[in-house]
Amino acid sequence: MIDEKRLYQALGLRIRKLRELRGSSRGRMTQAELAELVGLERTSITNIERGNQKVPLHVLFRICDALDARVSDALPTLTEAKAEQGERRLEEVKLRSQTVQAPPLVKQAVLSVLKRGG
């Protein structure tokens, strides 16, 4: 079964790797530079690379064009997008300005402690 979250995380990881490889003579391409070339905000590139923002097909083509890459280079394999059987599910836990992944029971315990003020 395709795990949608995993699919977009794998896509984002591939886009980040392509961006880092497609640098200019002064170093790798920044998120801000890619965003400008594609017509997005830098925060959108950040969210795409983290798998937190879905990428419309036309935007994926713009990103790949800016990176001088084939769309197939950015697309994850079926294996990368599939949830493995028996895989432990992780859930997002928002802590101040940071979001982390944790198993459901850990998330529940952390939120419980935070509600008590401990």
WOSULPE-V785010 format. One line per field, one symbol per residue. ss: DSSP state (a for helix, b for strand, c for the rest). psi: psi as a letter, one per 40 degrees, with the letter a starting at -180 (. if undefined). burial: # if it has 24 or more other ideal C-beta (glycine too) atoms within 12 Angstrom, else .. A space follows every 50 residues. Layout:
ss = ???
psi = ???
burial = ???
This chain:
ss = cbcaaaaaaaaaaaaaaaaaaccbccbcccaaaaaaaacccaaaaaaaaa ccccccaaaaaaaaaaccccaaaacccaaaabcccccccbbbbbbccbbb bbbaaaaaaaaaaaaacc
psi = hhhddddddddddddddddddfiadeaihidddddddefiidddddddde eehihiddddddddddefiiddddhiidddeihihehhiiihhhhbeihi hiiddddddddddddef.
burial = ....############.##..#......#.#..##.##.#...##.#### #.#.#...##.###.##.#....###........................ ..................
